[in-house]
Amino acid sequence: MVPNEAQQYMGIIRLLQHFGWKWVGLYAVDDESGERFLQALESLFPQHGLCPAFIERIPRQIYLTNLLEINDMVLNIYQPASDAKVNTLVLYGETFTFLWLTYFMLLGSPGHKENVSDGKVWIMTAQIDFALTSILSLSDLQIFQGAISFMIPSNELLRYQEFLQLIRPCWTQRGSFLKSFWEQAFNCFYPNCNMPTEVNGTCTGEERLENLPGPVFEMHMTGHSYSIYNAVYTVAHALHAMYASRSNHRTTAGGKRVSDIQPWELHASLRDISFNNSAGGILSFNANKEMKAGLDIMNLVTFPNNSIFRRKVGRMDNSDPEGQELVIDEQMIVWPRRFNQVLPISLCSESCLPGYQKKKKDGEKFCCYDCVPCPEGKISNQKDMDDCISCPEDQYPSRNRHECIPKTISFLTYEEPLGISLASLAVSLSLITALVLRTFIKHRDTSIVKANNRDISYTLLISLLLCFLCSLLFIGHPRKETCFLRQSAFGIIFSMAVSCVLAKTITVVVAFMATKPGSSMRKWVGKRLANSIILSCSLIQVSICMLWLGTSPPFPEFDMQSLSREIVVECNEGSVVMFYVVLGYMGLLSFISLTVAFLARKLPDSFNEAKFITFSMLMFCSVWVSFVPTYLSTKGKYMVAVEIFSILASGAGLLACIFSPKCYIILLRPELNNRDQLIWRKC
């Protein structure tokens, strides 16, 4: 006739979770029901992130003559509650469990000064009924100020208050219960109902129940009384249903006997009972033969005169949807006086703020922990997180590591200073190269232009012009087309430029060797050798690039790992091996050119430019040798900037070292730009 006790277990769990109380003391009566209660909570607590700070059992019977036993009980009951971190205590038992607990708490604090239990929030089960007996009026209820208890729900019955006001101890001849209650409640002696006396201390029979204090007698329908009332009517409805449906349970023809009823028959009929009582409540049972009802949540308010007031502040019903089982109005709750109406805290360790994670203390329960900052790259965005979590790939942890911030998209743009500077430098070098080419074309018939293989010079200048311009492919948002072209274009154009330098150098060597009498090298003097070198060396690089683009071409991608706060939009090289093959082949050509130029630097020829080529290739090789480690050590858009700078620096080195001396003579010393003057200077 009362809700399943297991509903109280979950009600306690939901209450503790609702208020954030995780470090909780447990008191229970030392019997089978108390052990069952403790076992249930001990299994439920870890599942819901709760810990019992201590577990104490209160015996059902204690002999007050045994002082040693009383002293041990005082230490066991009172001292655990003195832990300042434990502000929530759960009590399970019945009336005498409550009485013994109160007794030991008072003994543990002589004079009742600064009793530690005064500042605790007690959570009590429905079995503890303060109005069960008048002996409760002798207890000090102040320590239970602000307690929260579960109570069997009840409804006020029609004319119930009137019934209580009219009730008298002699209503029945066998009114022993009423007589005993009357004597205890009003502290008087009740004589024989038929022989009233006028002796002092006797009950007059005119005493009023509504004048009794609340702990002794409550004028409203309590949950226990309501359950008894419903039980009587449930049995009556079950009997009525049996007699109405079965002829063998009807009265006999004589009308004096009814058939005997077996208990199992009544049980079967009770299971299907459903009716409305006089209070308007619907009574029915579920499949487990349990009353379909929740539990009221009450708040206990005590007053200095030891009177109490219980206020309904919520309701618990496990049949409601998950997450809605508990309904409670925090504004109505009166907390123990020590908290000044501030929500009490009951934790072994303070809550870990966002940005921190819990680290369990060795040898202690999981509710006791230290708070440590999240490791690098992780965050915690809630309180009391066991482990920090990693941000999604497109986000990064904030400075305090309590939230994830979206990463910014990063690539080398024309709008930023670095991009503008490199683009401006590339355009400037392109214009200079174009001016040098125009100068050479304009003075193509002069001695210095003709003597240094005019066609190769044109090809080299055009290659350098294209090298400077191809660096612009590396700036801006990487797209499929630019990724596909830029590395291969750079490799082919630069290989052509280095091939031109190699052709120039070899041409000088062959020309010198051809001047010797009877030399077989004369047939190689001319444009055919130079063109063959340029074409063959360039075709090899073209073949490598075509193989690269045909098998594993570069493509744009988002690199979310290299930089912690940026998403780098870059060109994936597709095949890193092919990328370094292209660079390696270009390096091989450069090394050959440097070696040949170095060996030919002292050949006796007035028009010999091997010295300038040696210096230019030395600069070229230095740039690209330093490029590799620098490129590998940088990340994001700065990798692109390093490659652009290497392209511009190496190209500018070739342009300056090879063509600046010629431009000086052409533009500033034109009187030296003839064969006679050059030969005379050499002599």
Sequence and secondary structure as in RCSB ss.txt:
>XXXX:A:sequence
MVPNEAQQYMGIIRLLQHFGWKWVGLYAVDDESGERFLQALESLFPQHGLCPAFIERIPRQIYLTNLLEINDMVL
NIYQPASDAKVNTLVLYGETFTFLWLTYFMLLGSPGHKENVSDGKVWIMTAQIDFALTSILSLSDLQIFQGAISF
MIPSNELLRYQEFLQLIRPCWTQRGSFLKSFWEQAFNCFYPNCNMPTEVNGTCTGEERLENLPGPVFEMHMTGHS
YSIYNAVYTVAHALHAMYASRSNHRTTAGGKRVSDIQPWELHASLRDISFNNSAGGILSFNANKEMKAGLDIMNL
VTFPNNSIFRRKVGRMDNSDPEGQELVIDEQMIVWPRRFNQVLPISLCSESCLPGYQKKKKDGEKFCCYDCVPCP
EGKISNQKDMDDCISCPEDQYPSRNRHECIPKTISFLTYEEPLGISLASLAVSLSLITALVLRTFIKHRDTSIVK
ANNRDISYTLLISLLLCFLCSLLFIGHPRKETCFLRQSAFGIIFSMAVSCVLAKTITVVVAFMATKPGSSMRKWV
GKRLANSIILSCSLIQVSICMLWLGTSPPFPEFDMQSLSREIVVECNEGSVVMFYVVLGYMGLLSFISLTVAFLA
RKLPDSFNEAKFITFSMLMFCSVWVSFVPTYLSTKGKYMVAVEIFSILASGAGLLACIFSPKCYIILLRPELNNR
DQLIWRKC
>XXXX:A:secstr
    HHHHHHHHHHHHHHHT  EEEEEEESSHHHHHHHHHHHHHHHHTT EEEEEEEE S   TT HHHHHHHHH
HHHGGGG TT  EEEEES HHHHHHHHHHHHHHSGGG S GGGG EEEE TT  TTS GGGGGS  GGGTT EEE
E      TTHHHHHHH  TTSSTT HHHHHHHHHHHT B   TTS    TTB  S   GGGS TTT  SS  HHH
HHHHHHHHHHHHHHHHHHHH GGGS  TTSS      HHHHHHHHHT EEE TTS EEEB TTS B   EEEEEE
EE TTS EEEEEEEEE TTS TT SEEE GGG    GGGTTS     SS    TTEEEEE TTS TT EEEEE  
TTEE  STT SS EE  TTEEE TTSSSEEE EEE   SSSHHHHHHHHHHHHHHHHHHHHHHHHHHTTTSHHHH
HT HHHHHHHHHHHHHHHHHGGGGSSS  HHHHHHHHHHHHHHHHHHHHHHHHHHHHHHHHHHHTSTT GGGGG 
SHHHHHHHHHHHHHHHHHHHHHHHHHS  EEEEE SSSSSEEEEEEE S HHHHHHHHHHHHHHHHHHHHHHHHT
TT   TT  HHHHHHHHHHHHHHHHHHHHHHHH  THHHHHHHHHHHHHHHHHHHHHHHHHHHIIIII GGG SH
HHHHHHH 
